[in-house]
């Protein structure tokens, strides 16, 4: 049975948890996992030569440029939906784009990548609240498993004192919450507009919101080749093309299944952090990462019964 996603008068949507996840969806997920998984390392490279506030502006700007040249991205958006676009520009992009580099001042990129693996669990909780439907026992188990995994990732690193601290972990948790709320706000619009046209507007608004602090940050930024290259790649791919792929996947499968790529971003982020950044990952954190992925997998499974 195929469950459609429809918006009610309050802007809430019904959860479509039984949609198929086929070859096209897996290819979209692979592209997103690689780009988002590498974003943590790219952010770490950028903040070596630039203030934190440069990151949201730089990645939003180059994301906007990349999406501008996508066919159909400049299609018109109805006036009545523009206020929601400004909310999305702030919650879905500008705010988490600011929080991630802020967190990575005290959190290793590999740990940030592993924490991002908890996003499907956060999305499951927020979506259940958004549609005002109590989660099933299956979803509750998934949330509990995911929470245990997050604790195992964070606590050893906090105690060890060099890979993460509590403040950085909280910044990451708030960024994940922003993403979860943002995609539920975006879902009704995805049923009306193409992913390219919607994402171009959102990332353009994010550029506008983050530009004052970003321009000020440029005064103290060292524009090294590594910073310029990392900013362009992070923006064009991580904030442009990857969000376009995500918008497409969100439209095809709904919020819970669209989180499947984030199951694999911890693996990509951890691998790159250890390989290029000489970061240390504690064994218990790796166990936590695996548990989070398992919890996310449980979250993504179809419900046994759909009303």
C-alpha atoms as a printed R data frame, in Angstrom:
    type eleno elety resid chain resno      x      y       z
1   ATOM     1    CA   UNK     A     1  0.000  0.000   0.000
2   ATOM     2    CA   UNK     A     2  1.397  3.364  -0.985
3   ATOM     3    CA   UNK     A     3  0.897  6.190   1.455
4   ATOM     4    CA   UNK     A     4  0.784  9.704   0.027
5   ATOM     5    CA   UNK     A     5  1.949 12.811   1.783
6   ATOM     6    CA   UNK     A     6 -0.602 15.551   2.089
7   ATOM     7    CA   UNK     A     7 -0.687 18.869   3.885
8   ATOM     8    CA   UNK     A     8 -3.554 19.831   6.134
9   ATOM     9    CA   UNK     A     9 -4.720 23.296   6.995
10  ATOM    10    CA   UNK     A    10 -2.144 23.692   9.721
11  ATOM    11    CA   UNK     A    11  0.723 22.828   7.450
12  ATOM    12    CA   UNK     A    12  1.288 19.444   9.090
13  ATOM    13    CA   UNK     A    13  1.790 16.352   7.022
14  ATOM    14    CA   UNK     A    14  1.086 12.688   7.353
15  ATOM    15    CA   UNK     A    15  4.034 10.352   7.667
16  ATOM    16    CA   UNK     A    16  4.571  8.128   4.631
17  ATOM    17    CA   UNK     A    17  6.641  5.323   6.077
18  ATOM    18    CA   UNK     A    18  5.806  2.506   3.656
19  ATOM    19    CA   UNK     A    19  7.165  3.871   0.396
20  ATOM    20    CA   UNK     A    20  9.584  1.718  -1.583
21  ATOM    21    CA   UNK     A    21 13.270  2.549  -1.580
22  ATOM    22    CA   UNK     A    22 14.600  1.419  -4.957
23  ATOM    23    CA   UNK     A    23 17.703  1.837  -7.109
24  ATOM    24    CA   UNK     A    24 17.145  5.531  -7.869
25  ATOM    25    CA   UNK     A    25 16.641  6.287  -4.189
26  ATOM    26    CA   UNK     A    26 19.826  4.394  -3.245
27  ATOM    27    CA   UNK     A    27 21.826  6.307  -5.865
28  ATOM    28    CA   UNK     A    28 20.495  9.601  -4.483
29  ATOM    29    CA   UNK     A    29 21.381  8.427  -0.984
30  ATOM    30    CA   UNK     A    30 24.913  7.468  -2.035
31  ATOM    31    CA   UNK     A    31 25.607 10.899  -3.518
32  ATOM    32    CA   UNK     A    32 24.310 12.615  -0.384
33  ATOM    33    CA   UNK     A    33 26.244 10.342   1.970
34  ATOM    34    CA   UNK     A    34 29.537 11.092   0.220
35  ATOM    35    CA   UNK     A    35 29.023 14.863   0.075
36  ATOM    36    CA   UNK     A    36 27.556 15.288   3.557
37  ATOM    37    CA   UNK     A    37 30.023 12.817   5.056
38  ATOM    38    CA   UNK     A    38 32.947 14.864   3.731
39  ATOM    39    CA   UNK     A    39 31.450 18.178   4.885
40  ATOM    40    CA   UNK     A    40 32.742 17.743   8.444
41  ATOM    41    CA   UNK     A    41 36.337 17.527   7.263
42  ATOM    42    CA   UNK     A    42 35.836 20.481   4.892
43  ATOM    43    CA   UNK     A    43 34.426 22.596   7.734
44  ATOM    44    CA   UNK     A    44 37.397 21.702   9.896
45  ATOM    45    CA   UNK     A    45 39.770 22.849   7.121
46  ATOM    46    CA   UNK     A    46 37.898 26.142   6.661
47  ATOM    47    CA   UNK     A    47 37.812 27.161  10.319
48  ATOM    48    CA   UNK     A    48 41.591 26.845  10.526
49  ATOM    49    CA   UNK     A    49 41.863 30.027   8.425
50  ATOM    50    CA   UNK     A    50 38.492 31.691   8.980
51  ATOM    51    CA   UNK     A    51 36.104 32.570  11.814
52  ATOM    52    CA   UNK     A    52 33.102 30.314  12.380
53  ATOM    53    CA   UNK     A    53 30.751 32.920  10.947
54  ATOM    54    CA   UNK     A    54 32.419 32.723   7.539
55  ATOM    55    CA   UNK     A    55 31.241 29.135   6.979
56  ATOM    56    CA   UNK     A    56 27.443 29.635   6.699
57  ATOM    57    CA   UNK     A    57 27.900 32.567   4.337
58  ATOM    58    CA   UNK     A    58 30.520 30.879   2.160
59  ATOM    59    CA   UNK     A    59 28.748 27.554   1.794
60  ATOM    60    CA   UNK     A    60 25.335 29.188   1.257
61  ATOM    61    CA   UNK     A    61 26.713 31.519  -1.416
62  ATOM    62    CA   UNK     A    62 28.388 28.806  -3.474
63  ATOM    63    CA   UNK     A    63 25.390 26.535  -2.973
64  ATOM    64    CA   UNK     A    64 23.197 29.284  -4.398
65  ATOM    65    CA   UNK     A    65 25.524 29.712  -7.378
66  ATOM    66    CA   UNK     A    66 25.486 25.973  -8.119
67  ATOM    67    CA   UNK     A    67 21.695 25.716  -7.927
68  ATOM    68    CA   UNK     A    68 21.188 28.827 -10.069
69  ATOM    69    CA   UNK     A    69 22.399 26.927 -13.114
70  ATOM    70    CA   UNK     A    70 20.173 23.881 -12.543
71  ATOM    71    CA   UNK     A    71 17.384 23.780 -15.170
72  ATOM    72    CA   UNK     A    72 14.040 24.834 -13.720
73  ATOM    73    CA   UNK     A    73 15.507 26.222 -10.515
74  ATOM    74    CA   UNK     A    74 14.362 29.763 -11.262
75  ATOM    75    CA   UNK     A    75 10.673 28.879 -11.571
76  ATOM    76    CA   UNK     A    76  8.403 31.237  -9.649
77  ATOM    77    CA   UNK     A    77  7.253 30.603  -6.079
78  ATOM    78    CA   UNK     A    78  3.781 31.777  -5.048
79  ATOM    79    CA   UNK     A    79  3.668 34.836  -2.813
80  ATOM    80    CA   UNK     A    80  1.762 33.033  -0.042
81  ATOM    81    CA   UNK     A    81  4.648 30.588   0.416
82  ATOM    82    CA   UNK     A    82  7.469 33.109   0.647
83  ATOM    83    CA   UNK     A    83  7.214 33.602   4.413
84  ATOM    84    CA   UNK     A    84  7.740 29.883   4.901
85  ATOM    85    CA   UNK     A    85 10.809 30.081   2.687
86  ATOM    86    CA   UNK     A    86 12.357 32.653   5.042
87  ATOM    87    CA   UNK     A    87 11.717 30.338   7.987
88  ATOM    88    CA   UNK     A    88 13.369 27.500   6.077
89  ATOM    89    CA   UNK     A    89 16.325 29.662   5.113
90  ATOM    90    CA   UNK     A    90 16.988 30.336   8.787
91  ATOM    91    CA   UNK     A    91 16.114 27.005  10.456
92  ATOM    92    CA   UNK     A    92 17.055 24.533   7.726
93  ATOM    93    CA   UNK     A    93 20.283 26.133   6.513
94  ATOM    94    CA   UNK     A    94 21.629 29.332   8.123
95  ATOM    95    CA   UNK     A    95 21.337 28.118  11.727
96  ATOM    96    CA   UNK     A    96 22.777 24.577  11.345
97  ATOM    97    CA   UNK     A    97 25.429 25.921   8.949
98  ATOM    98    CA   UNK     A    98 26.465 28.212  11.817
99  ATOM    99    CA   UNK     A    99 26.239 25.570  14.557
100 ATOM   100    CA   UNK     A   100 28.358 22.885  12.884
101 ATOM   101    CA   UNK     A   101 31.566 24.960  12.573
102 ATOM   102    CA   UNK     A   102 30.953 26.359  16.046
103 ATOM   103    CA   UNK     A   103 30.799 22.809  17.384
104 ATOM   104    CA   UNK     A   104 33.877 21.695  15.468
105 ATOM   105    CA   UNK     A   105 35.994 24.186  17.389
106 ATOM   106    CA   UNK     A   106 35.853 21.691  20.252
107 ATOM   107    CA   UNK     A   107 34.553 18.530  18.553
108 ATOM   108    CA   UNK     A   108 36.632 16.438  16.156
109 ATOM   109    CA   UNK     A   109 35.191 16.177  12.646
110 ATOM   110    CA   UNK     A   110 34.938 12.397  13.012
111 ATOM   111    CA   UNK     A   111 32.832 12.779  16.175
112 ATOM   112    CA   UNK     A   112 30.636 15.381  14.436
113 ATOM   113    CA   UNK     A   113 30.092 12.898  11.621
114 ATOM   114    CA   UNK     A   114 29.123 10.166  14.045
115 ATOM   115    CA   UNK     A   115 26.716 12.475  15.884
116 ATOM   116    CA   UNK     A   116 25.087 13.278  12.559
117 ATOM   117    CA   UNK     A   117 24.164  9.609  12.331
118 ATOM   118    CA   UNK     A   118 21.538 10.285  15.006
119 ATOM   119    CA   UNK     A   119 19.576 12.525  12.615
120 ATOM   120    CA   UNK     A   120 17.104  9.795  11.520
121 ATOM   121    CA   UNK     A   121 16.173  9.233  15.164
122 ATOM   122    CA   UNK     A   122 15.645 12.966  15.723
123 ATOM   123    CA   UNK     A   123 13.576 13.182  12.537
124 ATOM   124    CA   UNK     A   124 11.394 10.277  13.652
125 ATOM   125    CA   UNK     A   125 10.619 12.045  16.938
126 ATOM   126    CA   UNK     A   126  9.935 15.455  15.401
127 ATOM   127    CA   UNK     A   127  7.835 13.986  12.584
128 ATOM   128    CA   UNK     A   128  5.694 12.061  15.081
129 ATOM   129    CA   UNK     A   129  5.093 15.286  17.005
130 ATOM   130    CA   UNK     A   130  4.530 17.240  13.796
131 ATOM   131    CA   UNK     A   131  1.752 14.988  12.499
132 ATOM   132    CA   UNK     A   132  0.334 14.583  16.024
133 ATOM   133    CA   UNK     A   133  0.497 10.842  15.877
134 ATOM   134    CA   UNK     A   134  2.008  8.776  18.680
135 ATOM   135    CA   UNK     A   135  4.951  6.678  17.494
136 ATOM   136    CA   UNK     A   136  4.505  2.925  17.280
137 ATOM   137    CA   UNK     A   137  6.322  0.537  19.602
138 ATOM   138    CA   UNK     A   138  8.736 -0.077  16.743
139 ATOM   139    CA   UNK     A   139  9.549  3.625  16.571
140 ATOM   140    CA   UNK     A   140  9.944  3.872  20.349
141 ATOM   141    CA   UNK     A   141 12.453  1.030  20.356
142 ATOM   142    CA   UNK     A   142 14.341  2.726  17.532
143 ATOM   143    CA   UNK     A   143 14.493  6.000  19.466
144 ATOM   144    CA   UNK     A   144 15.763  4.282  22.611
145 ATOM   145    CA   UNK     A   145 18.425  2.421  20.653
146 ATOM   146    CA   UNK     A   146 19.487  5.627  18.900
147 ATOM   147    CA   UNK     A   147 19.695  7.546  22.175
148 ATOM   148    CA   UNK     A   148 21.922  4.874  23.711
149 ATOM   149    CA   UNK     A   149 24.180  5.157  20.671
150 ATOM   150    CA   UNK     A   150 24.426  8.942  20.997
151 ATOM   151    CA   UNK     A   151 25.417  8.613  24.658
152 ATOM   152    CA   UNK     A   152 28.116  6.075  23.803
153 ATOM   153    CA   UNK     A   153 29.476  8.394  21.098
154 ATOM   154    CA   UNK     A   154 29.520 11.535  23.219
155 ATOM   155    CA   UNK     A   155 30.422 10.506  26.784
156 ATOM   156    CA   UNK     A   156 33.820  8.872  26.141
157 ATOM   157    CA   UNK     A   157 34.932 11.832  24.044
158 ATOM   158    CA   UNK     A   158 33.850 14.314  26.701
159 ATOM   159    CA   UNK     A   159 35.701 12.386  29.381
160 ATOM   160    CA   UNK     A   160 38.779 12.034  27.192
161 ATOM   161    CA   UNK     A   161 38.795 15.804  26.780
162 ATOM   162    CA   UNK     A   162 40.446 16.144  23.375
163 ATOM   163    CA   UNK     A   163 37.884 14.929  20.849
164 ATOM   164    CA   UNK     A   164 34.782 16.712  22.120
165 ATOM   165    CA   UNK     A   165 33.270 18.719  24.942
166 ATOM   166    CA   UNK     A   166 29.733 19.039  26.243
167 ATOM   167    CA   UNK     A   167 29.147 22.455  24.690
168 ATOM   168    CA   UNK     A   168 30.153 21.215  21.250
169 ATOM   169    CA   UNK     A   169 27.902 18.167  21.580
170 ATOM   170    CA   UNK     A   170 24.972 20.447  22.471
171 ATOM   171    CA   UNK     A   171 25.635 22.611  19.412
172 ATOM   172    CA   UNK     A   172 25.523 19.487  17.243
173 ATOM   173    CA   UNK     A   173 22.296 18.308  18.874
174 ATOM   174    CA   UNK     A   174 20.675 21.709  18.217
175 ATOM   175    CA   UNK     A   175 21.809 21.567  14.570
176 ATOM   176    CA   UNK     A   176 20.176 18.145  14.168
177 ATOM   177    CA   UNK     A   177 16.975 19.521  15.691
178 ATOM   178    CA   UNK     A   178 17.012 22.388  13.174
179 ATOM   179    CA   UNK     A   179 17.331 19.931  10.295
180 ATOM   180    CA   UNK     A   180 14.464 17.790  11.598
181 ATOM   181    CA   UNK     A   181 12.103 20.746  12.037
182 ATOM   182    CA   UNK     A   182 13.129 22.238   8.706
183 ATOM   183    CA   UNK     A   183 12.367 19.181   6.619
184 ATOM   184    CA   UNK     A   184  8.884 18.908   8.138
185 ATOM   185    CA   UNK     A   185  8.249 22.558   7.255
186 ATOM   186    CA   UNK     A   186  9.580 21.946   3.745
187 ATOM   187    CA   UNK     A   187  7.650 18.771   2.995
188 ATOM   188    CA   UNK     A   188  4.301 20.383   1.967
189 ATOM   189    CA   UNK     A   189  6.173 22.763  -0.356
190 ATOM   190    CA   UNK     A   190  7.990 19.818  -1.933
191 ATOM   191    CA   UNK     A   191  4.616 18.526  -3.062
192 ATOM   192    CA   UNK     A   192  4.054 21.771  -4.985
193 ATOM   193    CA   UNK     A   193  7.449 22.882  -6.314
194 ATOM   194    CA   UNK     A   194 10.424 21.160  -7.864
195 ATOM   195    CA   UNK     A   195 13.349 20.473  -5.505
196 ATOM   196    CA   UNK     A   196 15.606 22.745  -7.585
197 ATOM   197    CA   UNK     A   197 13.334 25.794  -7.418
198 ATOM   198    CA   UNK     A   198 12.613 25.333  -3.717
199 ATOM   199    CA   UNK     A   199 16.219 24.726  -2.684
200 ATOM   200    CA   UNK     A   200 17.518 27.698  -4.689
201 ATOM   201    CA   UNK     A   201 15.209 30.043  -2.789
202 ATOM   202    CA   UNK     A   202 16.044 28.538   0.592
203 ATOM   203    CA   UNK     A   203 19.813 28.665   0.108
204 ATOM   204    CA   UNK     A   204 19.549 32.205  -1.311
205 ATOM   205    CA   UNK     A   205 17.727 33.313   1.846
206 ATOM   206    CA   UNK     A   206 20.363 31.547   3.937
207 ATOM   207    CA   UNK     A   207 23.010 33.545   2.054
208 ATOM   208    CA   UNK     A   208 21.149 36.768   2.818
209 ATOM   209    CA   UNK     A   209 20.723 35.945   6.513
210 ATOM   210    CA   UNK     A   210 24.349 34.915   7.022
211 ATOM   211    CA   UNK     A   211 25.901 37.675   4.888
212 ATOM   212    CA   UNK     A   212 26.347 40.394   7.587
213 ATOM   213    CA   UNK     A   213 28.460 38.212   9.891
214 ATOM   214    CA   UNK     A   214 30.064 36.466   6.925
215 ATOM   215    CA   UNK     A   215 31.276 39.681   5.319
216 ATOM   216    CA   UNK     A   216 32.676 40.897   8.632
217 ATOM   217    CA   UNK     A   217 34.446 37.544   9.065
218 ATOM   218    CA   UNK     A   218 36.160 37.953   5.696
219 ATOM   219    CA   UNK     A   219 38.267 40.787   7.171
220 ATOM   220    CA   UNK     A   220 40.117 38.307   9.384
221 ATOM   221    CA   UNK     A   221 40.049 35.346   6.982
222 ATOM   222    CA   UNK     A   222 43.239 33.980   5.435
223 ATOM   223    CA   UNK     A   223 42.256 33.033   1.899
224 ATOM   224    CA   UNK     A   224 44.558 30.064   1.445
225 ATOM   225    CA   UNK     A   225 44.093 27.625  -1.465
226 ATOM   226    CA   UNK     A   226 42.788 24.986   0.955
227 ATOM   227    CA   UNK     A   227 40.188 27.378   2.386
228 ATOM   228    CA   UNK     A   228 38.994 28.550  -1.030
229 ATOM   229    CA   UNK     A   229 38.806 25.032  -2.426
230 ATOM   230    CA   UNK     A   230 37.074 23.638   0.657
231 ATOM   231    CA   UNK     A   231 34.527 26.473   0.697
232 ATOM   232    CA   UNK     A   232 33.651 26.018  -2.975
233 ATOM   233    CA   UNK     A   233 33.306 22.243  -2.635
234 ATOM   234    CA   UNK     A   234 31.336 22.493   0.607
235 ATOM   235    CA   UNK     A   235 29.002 25.096  -0.873
236 ATOM   236    CA   UNK     A   236 28.517 23.832  -4.425
237 ATOM   237    CA   UNK     A   237 28.271 20.153  -3.515
238 ATOM   238    CA   UNK     A   238 27.359 19.995   0.174
239 ATOM   239    CA   UNK     A   239 24.893 22.915   0.209
240 ATOM   240    CA   UNK     A   240 23.850 22.959  -3.429
241 ATOM   241    CA   UNK     A   241 23.818 19.621  -5.205
242 ATOM   242    CA   UNK     A   242 23.454 17.509  -2.052
243 ATOM   243    CA   UNK     A   243 20.421 19.497  -0.888
244 ATOM   244    CA   UNK     A   244 18.982 19.170  -4.375
245 ATOM   245    CA   UNK     A   245 19.393 15.397  -4.134
246 ATOM   246    CA   UNK     A   246 17.907 15.485  -0.658
247 ATOM   247    CA   UNK     A   247 14.935 17.525  -1.825
248 ATOM   248    CA   UNK     A   248 14.347 14.984  -4.584
249 ATOM   249    CA   UNK     A   249 14.582 12.077  -2.133
250 ATOM   250    CA   UNK     A   250 12.328 13.842   0.374
251 ATOM   251    CA   UNK     A   251  9.704 14.368  -2.301
252 ATOM   252    CA   UNK     A   252  9.883 10.729  -3.438
253 ATOM   253    CA   UNK     A   253  9.941  8.999  -0.062
254 ATOM   254    CA   UNK     A   254  8.941 11.332   2.778
255 ATOM   255    CA   UNK     A   255 10.911 12.540   5.818
256 ATOM   256    CA   UNK     A   256 11.819  9.266   7.518
257 ATOM   257    CA   UNK     A   257 13.109  7.417   4.459
258 ATOM   258    CA   UNK     A   258 14.901 10.536   3.216
259 ATOM   259    CA   UNK     A   259 17.217 10.205   6.229
260 ATOM   260    CA   UNK     A   260 18.743  6.933   5.003
261 ATOM   261    CA   UNK     A   261 21.859  8.736   3.606
262 ATOM   262    CA   UNK     A   262 22.724  9.996   7.066
263 ATOM   263    CA   UNK     A   263 23.136  6.417   8.245
264 ATOM   264    CA   UNK     A   264 26.357  6.381   6.254
265 ATOM   265    CA   UNK     A   265 27.669  9.913   6.810
266 ATOM   266    CA   UNK     A   266 29.259  8.900  10.150
267 ATOM   267    CA   UNK     A   267 31.256  6.243   8.358
268 ATOM   268    CA   UNK     A   268 32.428  8.671   5.668
269 ATOM   269    CA   UNK     A   269 33.134 11.434   8.192
270 ATOM   270    CA   UNK     A   270 35.049  9.145  10.525
271 ATOM   271    CA   UNK     A   271 37.123  7.630   7.734
272 ATOM   272    CA   UNK     A   272 38.110 11.047   6.364
273 ATOM   273    CA   UNK     A   273 38.828 12.509   9.819
274 ATOM   274    CA   UNK     A   274 41.159  9.664  10.702
275 ATOM   275    CA   UNK     A   275 42.782  9.537   7.258
276 ATOM   276    CA   UNK     A   276 43.407 13.257   6.647
277 ATOM   277    CA   UNK     A   277 43.140 14.849  10.101
278 ATOM   278    CA   UNK     A   278 44.991 12.269  12.189
279 ATOM   279    CA   UNK     A   279 42.041 12.152  14.583
280 ATOM   280    CA   UNK     A   280 41.626  9.526  17.280
281 ATOM   281    CA   UNK     A   281 38.342  7.703  17.705
282 ATOM   282    CA   UNK     A   282 37.696  5.797  20.899
283 ATOM   283    CA   UNK     A   283 36.428  2.230  20.629
284 ATOM   284    CA   UNK     A   284 33.280  2.939  22.648
285 ATOM   285    CA   UNK     A   285 32.418  5.802  20.280
286 ATOM   286    CA   UNK     A   286 32.674  3.406  17.340
287 ATOM   287    CA   UNK     A   287 30.309  1.033  19.123
288 ATOM   288    CA   UNK     A   288 27.970  3.970  19.671
289 ATOM   289    CA   UNK     A   289 28.134  4.857  15.990
290 ATOM   290    CA   UNK     A   290 27.140  1.328  15.023
291 ATOM   291    CA   UNK     A   291 24.252  1.382  17.487
292 ATOM   292    CA   UNK     A   292 23.039  4.715  16.099
293 ATOM   293    CA   UNK     A   293 23.115  3.289  12.577
294 ATOM   294    CA   UNK     A   294 21.156  0.270  13.788
295 ATOM   295    CA   UNK     A   295 18.621  2.555  15.474
296 ATOM   296    CA   UNK     A   296 18.310  4.576  12.285
297 ATOM   297    CA   UNK     A   297 17.761  1.366  10.319
298 ATOM   298    CA   UNK     A   298 14.992  0.366  12.711
299 ATOM   299    CA   UNK     A   299 13.460  3.811  12.262
300 ATOM   300    CA   UNK     A   300 13.488  3.458   8.491
301 ATOM   301    CA   UNK     A   301 11.700  0.103   8.411
302 ATOM   302    CA   UNK     A   302  8.068  0.155   7.218
303 ATOM   303    CA   UNK     A   303  5.413  0.160   9.872
304 ATOM   304    CA   UNK     A   304  3.702 -3.201  10.243
305 ATOM   305    CA   UNK     A   305  0.341 -1.543   9.932
306 ATOM   306    CA   UNK     A   306 -0.722  1.823   8.518
307 ATOM   307    CA   UNK     A   307 -4.032  3.467   9.310
